Amino acid sequence: MTDHLSTPRIYHSARTWRDYQEMFLIDAGALKGLRVLDCPAGGSDFTARAAECGAGAVAVDPLYSLELDTIPAALAQDQEHLNAHATADTSRGYRRLPDRGVFDHWSMARARFEAGVEQQSHQGAGPYVAAQLPELPFQDKAFDLTLSGFLLFVYAGLLDEDFHVRAVRELLRVTRGEVRIHPVETDGAEPTALLTTLASAFPSTVFELRAASVSNRVKPRSTLILRPREGC
Ligand SMILES: C[S@@+](CC[C@H](N)C(=O)[O-])C[C@H]1O[C@@H](n2cnc3c(N)ncnc32)[C@H](O)[C@@H]1O
Protein backbone atom coordinates (compact mmCIF):
# COMPACT_ATOMS: atom_id res chain seq x y z
CA MET A 1 0.00 0.00 0.00
CA THR A 2 1.26 3.50 -0.80
CA ASP A 3 0.73 6.16 1.79
CA HIS A 4 2.05 9.66 2.26
CA LEU A 5 4.60 8.38 4.72
CA SER A 6 6.48 6.57 2.02
CA THR A 7 6.71 9.71 -0.12
CA PRO A 8 10.07 11.43 0.03
CA ARG A 9 9.29 14.36 2.27
CA ILE A 10 7.56 15.43 5.43
CA TYR A 11 4.42 17.45 4.82
CA HIS A 12 3.26 20.51 6.71
CA SER A 13 -0.14 20.22 8.29
CA ALA A 14 -2.28 22.50 10.40
CA ARG A 15 -4.35 20.45 12.77
CA THR A 16 -6.83 22.34 14.82
CA TRP A 17 -7.18 22.97 18.52
CA ARG A 18 -9.99 20.41 18.55
CA ASP A 19 -7.84 17.84 16.73
CA TYR A 20 -5.13 18.42 19.32
CA GLN A 21 -7.51 18.03 22.24
CA GLU A 22 -8.63 14.68 20.83
CA MET A 23 -5.19 13.44 19.75
CA PHE A 24 -3.47 14.36 22.99
CA LEU A 25 -6.37 13.72 25.37
CA ILE A 26 -6.26 17.31 26.58
CA ASP A 27 -8.67 18.97 28.95
CA ALA A 28 -8.48 22.68 28.05
CA GLY A 29 -9.26 23.68 31.64
CA ALA A 30 -6.17 21.85 32.90
CA LEU A 31 -3.74 23.84 30.74
CA LYS A 32 -3.82 27.00 32.81
CA GLY A 33 -0.40 27.82 34.21
CA LEU A 34 1.36 24.96 32.40
CA ARG A 35 4.38 25.43 30.18
CA VAL A 36 3.50 23.48 27.04
CA LEU A 37 5.66 22.64 24.03
CA ASP A 38 4.22 21.66 20.66
CA CYS A 39 6.93 20.07 18.47
CA PRO A 40 6.37 19.87 15.57
CA ALA A 41 3.62 22.45 15.47
CA GLY A 42 3.35 23.05 11.70
CA GLY A 43 0.48 25.45 10.98
CA SER A 44 -1.60 24.37 13.96
CA ASP A 45 -3.45 26.96 16.04
CA PHE A 46 -2.84 24.91 19.20
CA THR A 47 -0.28 27.35 20.61
CA ALA A 48 -2.53 30.39 20.15
CA ARG A 49 -5.51 28.60 21.70
CA ALA A 50 -3.50 27.15 24.59
CA ALA A 51 -2.19 30.66 25.38
CA GLU A 52 -5.80 31.86 25.55
CA CYS A 53 -6.37 29.11 28.13
CA GLY A 54 -3.56 30.52 30.27
CA ALA A 55 -0.76 28.15 29.21
CA GLY A 56 2.76 29.31 28.45
CA ALA A 57 2.76 27.66 25.03
CA VAL A 58 5.68 27.37 22.61
CA ALA A 59 5.52 26.05 19.05
CA VAL A 60 8.58 24.59 17.34
CA ASP A 61 8.97 23.70 13.69
CA PRO A 62 11.69 24.10 11.04
CA LEU A 63 8.93 25.64 8.91
CA TYR A 64 9.31 28.89 10.87
CA SER A 65 12.76 29.49 9.42
CA LEU A 66 11.11 30.25 6.07
CA GLU A 67 10.40 33.84 5.08
CA LEU A 68 7.10 34.71 6.71
CA ASP A 69 5.36 35.53 3.46
CA THR A 70 6.15 32.09 2.03
CA ILE A 71 4.69 30.10 4.94
CA PRO A 72 0.98 30.46 3.99
CA ALA A 73 1.61 29.13 0.48
CA ALA A 74 3.68 26.21 1.80
CA LEU A 75 0.88 25.25 4.19
CA ALA A 76 -1.87 25.66 1.59
CA GLN A 77 -0.02 23.59 -0.97
CA ASP A 78 0.53 20.70 1.43
CA GLN A 79 -3.06 20.86 2.68
CA GLU A 80 -4.26 20.51 -0.89
CA HIS A 81 -1.96 17.57 -1.50
CA LEU A 82 -2.92 15.74 1.69
CA ASN A 83 -6.62 16.42 1.07
CA ALA A 84 -6.44 14.93 -2.40
CA HIS A 85 -4.44 11.97 -1.20
CA ALA A 86 -6.68 11.15 1.77
CA THR A 87 -9.83 11.56 -0.32
CA ALA A 88 -8.54 9.27 -3.07
CA ASP A 89 -7.17 6.60 -0.74
CA THR A 90 -9.90 5.65 1.71
CA SER A 91 -7.66 2.98 3.27
CA ARG A 92 -6.02 5.86 5.18
CA GLY A 93 -9.15 5.98 7.27
CA TYR A 94 -10.23 9.61 7.12
CA ARG A 95 -13.89 10.59 7.00
CA ARG A 96 -14.86 12.48 3.91
CA LEU A 97 -17.32 15.27 4.48
CA PRO A 98 -19.86 15.79 1.65
CA ASP A 99 -18.54 18.27 -0.93
CA ARG A 100 -15.64 19.17 1.26
CA GLY A 101 -12.03 18.12 1.52
CA VAL A 102 -11.04 15.84 4.35
CA PHE A 103 -8.85 18.49 5.92
CA ASP A 104 -10.80 21.67 5.11
CA HIS A 105 -11.18 22.42 8.80
CA TRP A 106 -7.41 23.02 8.88
CA SER A 107 -7.93 26.30 7.00
CA MET A 108 -9.31 27.94 10.13
CA ALA A 109 -6.34 26.78 12.19
CA ARG A 110 -3.96 28.04 9.50
CA ALA A 111 -5.54 31.49 9.49
CA ARG A 112 -5.11 31.78 13.23
CA PHE A 113 -1.57 30.41 13.12
CA GLU A 114 -0.61 32.84 10.32
CA ALA A 115 -1.99 35.79 12.30
CA GLY A 116 0.11 34.72 15.30
CA VAL A 117 3.31 34.36 13.29
CA GLU A 118 2.74 37.71 11.61
CA GLN A 119 2.19 39.40 14.96
CA GLN A 120 5.43 37.83 16.21
CA SER A 121 7.32 39.18 13.21
CA HIS A 122 6.20 42.71 14.16
CA GLN A 123 7.04 42.27 17.82
CA GLY A 124 10.38 40.58 17.15
CA ALA A 125 9.79 37.74 19.63
CA GLY A 126 7.09 35.24 20.44
CA PRO A 127 6.14 31.62 20.85
CA TYR A 128 7.00 30.37 17.32
CA VAL A 129 10.54 28.98 17.39
CA ALA A 130 12.40 27.74 14.31
CA ALA A 131 14.22 24.60 15.42
CA GLN A 132 14.16 20.89 14.81
CA LEU A 133 14.53 17.57 16.49
CA PRO A 134 16.72 15.97 17.63
CA GLU A 135 18.12 19.21 19.14
CA LEU A 136 15.92 21.79 20.78
CA PRO A 137 17.04 25.19 22.12
CA PHE A 138 15.52 24.78 25.58
CA GLN A 139 16.84 24.03 29.04
CA ASP A 140 16.30 20.69 30.78
CA LYS A 141 12.73 20.32 32.09
CA ALA A 142 11.63 23.63 30.56
CA PHE A 143 8.09 22.32 29.90
CA ASP A 144 5.42 20.67 32.01
CA LEU A 145 3.86 18.99 29.00
CA THR A 146 5.23 18.29 25.53
CA LEU A 147 3.12 17.29 22.55
CA SER A 148 4.46 15.79 19.35
CA GLY A 149 2.03 15.00 16.56
CA PHE A 150 2.45 13.48 13.13
CA LEU A 151 6.23 13.37 12.86
CA LEU A 152 7.55 10.46 14.91
CA PHE A 153 6.32 6.96 13.97
CA VAL A 154 4.23 8.12 10.98
CA TYR A 155 7.31 9.17 9.01
CA ALA A 156 9.29 6.07 9.90
CA GLY A 157 9.95 5.58 6.19
CA LEU A 158 12.04 8.76 6.24
CA LEU A 159 13.23 9.01 9.84
CA ASP A 160 15.20 6.02 11.02
CA GLU A 161 15.32 4.26 14.36
CA ASP A 162 18.32 6.27 15.54
CA PHE A 163 16.47 9.52 14.81
CA HIS A 164 13.49 8.32 16.83
CA VAL A 165 15.66 7.44 19.83
CA ARG A 166 17.48 10.80 19.71
CA ALA A 167 14.28 12.77 19.18
CA VAL A 168 12.46 11.10 22.06
CA ARG A 169 15.49 11.57 24.31
CA GLU A 170 15.41 15.30 23.51
CA LEU A 171 11.66 15.60 24.10
CA LEU A 172 12.11 13.87 27.47
CA ARG A 173 15.07 16.12 28.34
CA VAL A 174 13.10 19.35 27.92
CA THR A 175 10.03 18.01 29.75
CA ARG A 176 9.37 17.86 33.46
CA GLY A 177 5.99 16.08 33.23
CA GLU A 178 4.62 14.10 30.31
CA VAL A 179 5.58 13.77 26.66
CA ARG A 180 2.60 12.79 24.51
CA ILE A 181 3.12 11.48 20.98
CA HIS A 182 0.34 10.83 18.47
CA PRO A 183 -0.13 8.58 16.59
CA VAL A 184 2.11 5.60 17.16
CA GLU A 185 0.71 3.78 14.14
CA THR A 186 1.80 4.24 10.54
CA ASP A 187 -0.61 5.91 8.13
CA GLY A 188 -2.03 2.51 7.30
CA ALA A 189 -2.93 2.34 11.02
CA GLU A 190 -0.46 -0.46 11.61
CA PRO A 191 1.35 -0.74 14.93
CA THR A 192 5.01 0.10 14.81
CA ALA A 193 8.01 -1.93 15.98
CA LEU A 194 9.72 1.33 16.95
CA LEU A 195 7.77 1.26 20.15
CA THR A 196 9.72 -1.77 21.37
CA THR A 197 13.02 -0.07 20.47
CA LEU A 198 12.07 3.05 22.41
CA ALA A 199 10.85 1.11 25.43
CA SER A 200 14.24 -0.59 25.74
CA ALA A 201 16.14 2.68 25.08
CA PHE A 202 14.36 4.46 27.95
CA PRO A 203 13.99 1.99 30.82
CA SER A 204 13.45 4.76 33.38
CA THR A 205 10.40 6.04 31.51
CA VAL A 206 6.86 4.71 31.85
CA PHE A 207 5.25 3.97 28.46
CA GLU A 208 1.47 4.17 28.42
CA LEU A 209 -0.64 3.71 25.29
CA ARG A 210 -4.12 5.19 25.15
CA ALA A 211 -6.70 5.00 22.38
CA ALA A 212 -7.51 8.45 21.00
CA SER A 213 -10.57 8.77 18.82
CA VAL A 214 -10.24 11.72 16.49
CA SER A 215 -13.47 12.92 14.94
CA ASN A 216 -12.45 12.97 11.27
CA ARG A 217 -10.86 9.53 11.43
CA VAL A 218 -12.58 6.21 10.94
CA LYS A 219 -9.79 4.10 12.38
CA PRO A 220 -8.81 4.90 15.95
CA ARG A 221 -5.15 5.65 16.68
CA SER A 222 -3.12 5.50 19.84
CA THR A 223 -1.38 8.18 21.81
CA LEU A 224 1.83 7.33 23.60
CA ILE A 225 2.27 8.96 27.00
CA LEU A 226 5.78 9.02 28.43
CA ARG A 227 6.55 10.00 31.99
CA PRO A 228 9.52 9.51 34.29
CA ARG A 229 9.28 6.36 36.39
CA GLU A 230 8.69 7.07 40.09
CA GLY A 231 11.95 7.44 41.95
CA CYS A 232 14.06 8.09 38.83
C1 LIG B 1 2.62 16.48 9.39
S1 LIG B 1 3.25 17.98 10.11
C2 LIG B 1 2.56 17.92 11.77
C3 LIG B 1 2.33 19.32 12.33
C4 LIG B 1 1.33 19.39 13.47
N1 LIG B 1 1.76 18.63 14.62
C5 LIG B 1 -0.02 18.88 13.01
O1 LIG B 1 -0.44 17.81 13.46
O2 LIG B 1 -0.65 19.56 12.20
C6 LIG B 1 4.94 17.54 10.35
C7 LIG B 1 5.81 18.76 10.68
O3 LIG B 1 7.09 18.28 11.11
C8 LIG B 1 8.02 19.30 10.78
N2 LIG B 1 9.35 18.70 10.85
C9 LIG B 1 10.06 18.10 9.88
N3 LIG B 1 11.23 17.66 10.36
C10 LIG B 1 11.28 17.99 11.67
C11 LIG B 1 12.23 17.82 12.71
N4 LIG B 1 13.39 17.19 12.51
N5 LIG B 1 11.93 18.31 13.93
C12 LIG B 1 10.76 18.93 14.17
N6 LIG B 1 9.83 19.13 13.22
C13 LIG B 1 10.08 18.67 12.00
C14 LIG B 1 7.58 19.74 9.41
O4 LIG B 1 8.08 21.03 9.09
C15 LIG B 1 6.06 19.68 9.52
O5 LIG B 1 5.52 20.96 9.78
Ligand as a Chemical Component Dictionary entry (heavy atoms), coordinates in Angstrom:
data_LIG
# 
_chem_comp.id                   LIG 
_chem_comp.type                 NON-POLYMER 
_chem_comp.pdbx_formal_charge   0 
_chem_comp.three_letter_code    LIG 
# 
loop_
_chem_comp_atom.comp_id 
_chem_comp_atom.atom_id 
_chem_comp_atom.alt_atom_id 
_chem_comp_atom.type_symbol 
_chem_comp_atom.charge 
_chem_comp_atom.model_Cartn_x 
_chem_comp_atom.model_Cartn_y 
_chem_comp_atom.model_Cartn_z 
_chem_comp_atom.pdbx_ordinal 
LIG C1  C1  C 0  2.618  16.482 9.391  1  
LIG S1  S1  S 1  3.251  17.982 10.114 2  
LIG C2  C2  C 0  2.564  17.922 11.767 3  
LIG C3  C3  C 0  2.333  19.324 12.328 4  
LIG C4  C4  C 0  1.328  19.393 13.472 5  
LIG N1  N1  N 0  1.757  18.635 14.621 6  
LIG C5  C5  C 0  -0.025 18.885 13.015 7  
LIG O1  O1  O 0  -0.441 17.814 13.461 8  
LIG O2  O2  O -1 -0.652 19.560 12.201 9  
LIG C6  C6  C 0  4.936  17.541 10.349 10 
LIG C7  C7  C 0  5.813  18.759 10.681 11 
LIG O3  O3  O 0  7.086  18.284 11.107 12 
LIG C8  C8  C 0  8.017  19.300 10.779 13 
LIG N2  N2  N 0  9.351  18.703 10.848 14 
LIG C9  C9  C 0  10.062 18.103 9.880  15 
LIG N3  N3  N 0  11.233 17.663 10.356 16 
LIG C10 C10 C 0  11.276 17.994 11.673 17 
LIG C11 C11 C 0  12.235 17.817 12.713 18 
LIG N4  N4  N 0  13.392 17.189 12.508 19 
LIG N5  N5  N 0  11.929 18.306 13.933 20 
LIG C12 C12 C 0  10.760 18.930 14.165 21 
LIG N6  N6  N 0  9.825  19.135 13.215 22 
LIG C13 C13 C 0  10.079 18.665 11.995 23 
LIG C14 C14 C 0  7.578  19.744 9.408  24 
LIG O4  O4  O 0  8.082  21.027 9.095  25 
LIG C15 C15 C 0  6.062  19.684 9.515  26 
LIG O5  O5  O 0  5.517  20.957 9.778  27 
# 
loop_
_chem_comp_bond.comp_id 
_chem_comp_bond.atom_id_1 
_chem_comp_bond.atom_id_2 
_chem_comp_bond.value_order 
_chem_comp_bond.pdbx_ordinal 
LIG C1  S1  SING 1  
LIG S1  C2  SING 2  
LIG S1  C6  SING 3  
LIG C2  C3  SING 4  
LIG C3  C4  SING 5  
LIG C4  N1  SING 6  
LIG C4  C5  SING 7  
LIG C5  O1  DOUB 8  
LIG C5  O2  SING 9  
LIG C6  C7  SING 10 
LIG C7  O3  SING 11 
LIG C7  C15 SING 12 
LIG O3  C8  SING 13 
LIG C8  N2  SING 14 
LIG C8  C14 SING 15 
LIG N2  C9  SING 16 
LIG N2  C13 SING 17 
LIG C9  N3  DOUB 18 
LIG N3  C10 SING 19 
LIG C10 C11 SING 20 
LIG C10 C13 DOUB 21 
LIG C11 N4  SING 22 
LIG C11 N5  DOUB 23 
LIG N5  C12 SING 24 
LIG C12 N6  DOUB 25 
LIG N6  C13 SING 26 
LIG C14 O4  SING 27 
LIG C14 C15 SING 28 
LIG C15 O5  SING 29 
# 
